[in-house]
């Protein structure tokens, strides 16, 4: 079968750094072709070359579509042929409706005016194709992230879609929405629409991909044919990181001490609906040198609990008591929580964890400026010394600490967020989805850092939607559902089945 799309010998450099080196890549009609690799391997760069984000002339090599060479000057030219890219950060306008977003660039007209009836009917047809049961006049801001992802795909279908490129489409989705999206790709496959899937979730890749291409350090190192039989995840990982990860999680001998943080009878109400209790009478503790995991389904209240403890970052009318090293502490605001010895690494590093337009140096020192200031003025040399120390300690891969945080891979951005909070010298660190959206190699490095924090005597609390991750790194796992803790297991006794049983038993009891 002749490929619908072929990229030959693609090379691309940025200020002397070669992001792509002689990469060749093909997509067959109706194929789901997965593109995997560590952060910074060149996956997104290759797809930006293909879609015209990086125009012809800014790279070496050639692109063929349906056997004819194409030289895209911008993304509009690739979209005109039906090559549509959906980035991890969705390009939707929140305050506009679904219909307005779908037809924003090229609305149907009648007598020189937008034909609103045609827009409405067309939107209904497109939403039906992606399985979204929403009115066309629904605002994007009123949709969850999973439904917004489907709107982006519906928008792509409006442009005579031939090849759909999805960059980490399930990174922010729950399990149900992820399954629905993957099922949709299989439907497109049956319709002859090709898809390129960039993902770090190897279980999802293995489920739907016909072929898997692995990039490492800007080179294509392997292409695996899944149609010939199942491909083991370990083989994919070996190709990605060029080493054998016999253990996905680093070994550790815990040295657990006395209780460092204790929360008693903690309750928090919703910030808008002040009659709805989101966190319900929680009792929780973490000991020195201990890694405690908090498991639960989406919406269980895990993030809300952690943020409310971190200086009331979430919710209203918080009540209960908190003690650090046996002393009562006041957690009514964030500065007070930081001064008490708490730190919170948000699950959304791009929006809430970093100032992407600022350099690494300023991001790292932001939480503790008095430490690098004299007489109220920041000392540039002191700031530089601190930033370089954390760059070395956390193994942040960058040109220098003057590089913008937004230019780095997800794994390196996460290391900056960790550095920022470690600079406050916390006694207890809450990590909310610390490895979301980063590759297996960077995950391993984050796990090593978490172990180092615990070994240094800090209490570490890890919130994660990946149960294997919690089972792999934690000393104790607490299970949360509907704002309350419903189970607790030592690591040696915990299993995915026991965790899910605790969640479902609580749901049935409440029903």
N, C-alpha and C positions, 0 to 999 in steps of 0.2 A: 504493500500500500504506500502510495506517495505521501510524504508529509504535507500537511496544510501549511505548516510553518517550519522554517529552518533558519537557524542562526549559525554562521560559519566564522570561526576564528575571531571571536569578539574579544577585544582588549580595550581597557579603559583605565585611565590614570587620573589621580587627583593630586596636584602639587607634588609630583614626584613619587607618589605612592601608587603602585599598580593594584587597582581593585579587581580587575578582571585580566586574565592572561590566557589568550588563545582558547576561549571557551566556545564549544560547538554544542548545539542543543536543537532537538527536533520535537515537533508535536504532530501526531497523526490525527486525522478527522475522528471526532467522537472519543478521543482519548482523555483520560485524566492522568496528567503527568505531574508527579510531585517533585518539588525542588527543595532539597534539604541541605543543611550545613550549619556550622556554628555561626553565631553572630559575627558579622564582619567577613563572612566567607564570600560574599558577592552576589547573593541571591536577589536582593531587592535592586541592586545596581543593574544586574542583567535584565531584569524585567522593565526597568526604567529606560534602558536602551531600546528594548523591543517596542515599548509603547510610545516612544518619541519624547518622553520627559527629558532624556538626554538626546539632542537632535543629531542627525547625520553630520559627520564632520568632527564631532566631539569624541569619537571612538574609532577604533580600527575594526575591520571585518565587514561582513555583509549580512543582510536580512532578506530572506526570500519568503513571500507569501503566495501560496498557490502557484509555485514555480517561477514567479516573477520577482526580480530584485526590487526592494522598496527602500526609499531614502526619506524617512519621516523627518520633517522639520519641526513638528510639534505633536502634541497628543491628539489634536483634532484630526490630523491626517491618518493616524493609526485607528482612531475610533470610526472614521468614515468607512474603513474596511471591515469593521466589526471586531477589532482587537481592543478589548476593554479591560482596564486594570482597576481593581478596587483596593485601595490602600488600607492599611491597618487603622489609620485615623480616617474615619468616614467623612466624605465630602458632601454632607447634607446641611441645609440651612434650618436650624431648629424651629424658628418661628414661622416657617412656611409650611404649607400642607404637603401631604404625600404627592398629590397631583402636581402641585407647583414645582416641587423638587424634580420629579420625573421629566417634566416637559419644559424645564427652565430654559434650556439652550435652544430648543427647536419646537415650539408649540404649534399645533395645527391651527390654521387661520381660515377665516371666511370673510371675504370682502375687506381684506386688510386688517381685520380684527381677530383677536384670539378667539377661537371657537371653543367656548368653555364646555359645551355639551360633548364635543369630540374629546376634549381633555379628560372629562369625567369618565366617559365610556372606555376610552383607551386605558386609563389607569385601572379601572375595574378588571379589564381583560388581563393586564399585566400582573396585577396582584393575585388573580386566580392562578396564573401560571406558576407563581412562586409559593402558592399555598398560604397567602396572607389574607385573613378575613378582617380587613379594616376598611372603613369608609375612606374614599379618596380625599375628603376634606379634613381628615385627621391631621393635626400638627405633628411634625416630627418629634418635637419636645415631649409629646405625650406618649411616645412609644418607648419600649425597652430596647436595649442594645441589639438583641436578637432580631427583633422586627425591623429595626433600622438597617441591619445588614441585608435583610430581604428586600427592603426598599431600594437599596443600592443595586442589587441584582436585577430588580424589576426595571430600574433606570437603564441598566445595561441592555436588557432585552428590547427596550424601545429603540436601540441603535443598531438593529440588525446584527445581533451578537453572533460571532463565529468562534472567537477564542476568548474565554473568560480567565483573567489572571486574578487570583485571590491571595493577598499578602497577609498571612496570619489571621484568617477569617474567624477562627474560633477562640482566639486568645482571650477575649473578654466575655465569652458566652458560657452559660451553664451547660450541663450535660445534655439536657433535653433540646435546647436550641442548637447545640453543636450537631446532634444526631439529625435534626431536621435539615440543617444546611448540607450535611454530607449526603443525605437522601436526595436532596434537590440536585446535587452534582451528578448523581447516578441517573436521575431523570433526564438531565441535559445530555448525558452521554448517550442515552437511548435515542435522543432526538438528533444526534450527530453533531452536537456542540462540544468543542474541545475545551478542556479546562487545565490551567496550570495552577497547582496548589502549593503555596509556600507555607510550611508549617513546622513547628518544633514538636508537635504531638505525634509521635511515631506510630502510636496505636491507631490514630485516625488515618494517617497516611497509608498504613498497611491495609486498612479496611477498604479503601476506595481506589487506590492508585493502580493503574495498569503498568506504569514504569516509574522508577524513582531515580532521579539524577542527583548525585552528591557533589557539592562544591566544597573545596577546602582551600583556603588562602588564595581565592580568586581563580582556581583551576578546577576543571571538571575531572574528578578522580574515579568516578564509577557511575555506570547506569545499570540499574537492576530491573529485570523484566519480571513483574509480579504475575503475569499471565502464565508463566511456566510453572508456577507453584509459589507457596507462601515464602516470604523473605523474613528471616529472623531479625528482630530489632538489634541484637548484638552485632550483626554483620553491618547494618547501617551505621551504628555508632562507631564501630572500628574505622569505617571509611571516613566518617565525619571528623573524628578527633585524632586519627592516626595513632591510636593506642588502644589496648584492650582494657575496657572497663569491667574487670572481673567483678568488682563491687561498685554498684551505682552510688553507694553512700560510703563515705570514709569511715574507717574503723575508729572507735573511741572507747576509752575506759573512763566512765563518768566518776567524778569525785564530788559528790553532792553533800552540801553542808546544811546549815540551819536555814529556816524560813527567812527570806529577804523581803518579800512583798505578800501582804495578806489583805484580801478584800472580803468584807462581810456584809451580807444582806443588801447587796447593791442593786438598785432599781433605777431605770431611766425611762422617761416618756418621749414619745415622738416629738421632733422639733416643731411640727405644724399642728398635728392632732394631739393636743396635750392631754387627752383622755385615754390615749392608747399607750399602754406600757410595752416597750420594746425589749427591755432587759428586765428580767423578773427575779428579784431576791437571790442574786447570785452570790455564792461563796466560792472563793478561789484563792489559791496560794501558789507561789513558786519559790523554790529554795535556791540558795547560792550554788552555782555550778550546774544547775538543772535546766534541761530543755523540755519545756512543756508544750505539747501540741493542742490546738483547739480544732476539733473536727466538726463538721456539720454541713447540711445542705445550704444552697444559696438562700439568703433571707433568714437564716437561723438566728441572727443577732450577734455573730462573732465580731465583725468589724465595729458594729455599734457599741458593743461592750468595751472593746479595746480603746476606741476613740473617746468614749465617755470617761474612762479612767484617765486618759491622757488629757487632763485639764479641761474636761467638758467640751472636747472638740465635736462631740455629737450629742444631740438631745436636750431635753429640758427637765427640770425638777429632779435632778439626780439625788439619790439618797443612799445612805449606807456609810460604812466606815472603811478607812484604809490605813494600814500601818506599814511602814518601811523600817526593817530591822527593829521591830517592836515598838517604834515611836509612831503616834498618830500623825498623819500628814494631810494637808489641805490640797484638794485637787480641783479647785473651782476654776482655775485658768491654766493656760499652757505654760506661761513662765513659771508658775508655782510648781507644776508637775516636773518641769525640767530641773528646777532648783532642788526638788526633792530627790531626784535621781532617776526619773523615768524618761524613756525615749520611745517614739513610735515611728516605724517605717511604713508609710502608706502603701496600699496596694496599687495606687495610681501614681507612678513615679513621674510621668510626663506632665500631668496637670498639677499635682499637689506636692510632689517630692523634690522637683528641681526647677530652677529658672533656666530653661533650655538655651536662651539667648546669651546667658552669662557664661564665663569661663569656669573651668573646674575649680580653680583656686577660690573664687568667690563663693561657689556653691558649698564647698567643704567648710569654710569658716563662718558661714552665715548664721549658724545657730549659737555661736559663742564668740561674737565679735570683741567683747571686752578682753578676751584672752590674747588677742593680737593687736590691741590698741594701747596707746599711751596718751593720757590726758584727753581721752575722748576722740582721738584721731587714729585711724587704722594705720598700723605700721606695715608698709608694703613688703618689707623684707621678712618680717615675722610671719606675715600671711603666706608668703612664698615658701618659707621653711616648713610651715605646718602642712601646706598642700603637697609639697614634694615628699614629706615623710609619709603621708597617707597614700600617695600614689605608689610608693615603694611597698609599703606594708600590705596594701590591698591588691597589689598587682594590677593596677589600672593601666590598660593599654591605650596610650595616647601619644601624640607628638610632643606635647608639653602641657603643663597645668594651665597654660594660657589658651588652650583649645576650648571652643564652646562645647558645653555638655550635650547640646542637641546633635552634635556631629558624631557622637560615639554610639557604639552598639548597645543594645538593651542590657547585656550583662555588665558592661563597664559603667553604664549609667546607674545600675543598681549598686555597684560598689561605691560610687560617689555618694549616693543617698546614705549608705551604711557609714561611710567615712564622716559625713556631716553630723550624724547623731553620735558616733563614737567620740567625736571631738568634744561633746558635752560631758564625757566621762560618766555614762549612766550606770546605775546599779542593776536596773531591769530594763530590758529591751523588748518591745513588742514588734514582731515582724509579720506584716500582713501580706500574704501571698508573695513571699520574697523571691520566688523563682518564676513568677508568671511571665510568659513571653520571652524566655531566654533559653538557649540551647543546652544540650546535655553536658557539654564541656564546661560552660559557664556555671551551670547548676552545681556541678561538683565543686567548683571553686567557692561558691557561696556556702555550700555545706561545710567546707573546711573552715571558712571564716566563722560560721556559727559555732562549730566545735571549739575553735580558739577562744571565742567569747566566753563560752561556758567554762572552759578550762582555766580561764583567767578569774573565775569566781563570780561572773555576772549571772543573773537569772535571765533566761531567754524564753520568750513565749512566741510560738510559731503558729500562725493561722494559715491553713492551706486547704484548698479544695481537692488536692491530690492525696488520697489516703495512703498510697504507697510511699509518698514522700514523708508523711508524718510517721509511718511505721518504721521508716528507714533511719530517721535522725533523732527521734524524740525519746526521752526517758519515761515520760508519762503522757497519756493522751486523755484529754477531757472532751466529752461529746456534748454539743449544744444543739438545742432544737427549740424553736419558738421562744427564744429569749431566755431559756433556762438551761442549766447543765443537767443532763439526763443520764450521764454515765461517766465512768472514769476507769482507766485500765493502765496498769504498769506496761511498759513496752514489751516485756517478755510474754504477757498474756493477751495483748491486743491483736486482733485480726480485723480485716475489712468486714467480715460477716458479723462479728460482735458489735462493731461500731454501727453498722446499718440496723442491726436488730434493736439496739438501744434507741435509735432515732425512731424507727417504725413503731416500737412498743409504746413510746411516749405519744406518738400521733394517734394511735388507736385508743389510748386511754383518754385523750382529750376529745375524741370524736363523739 
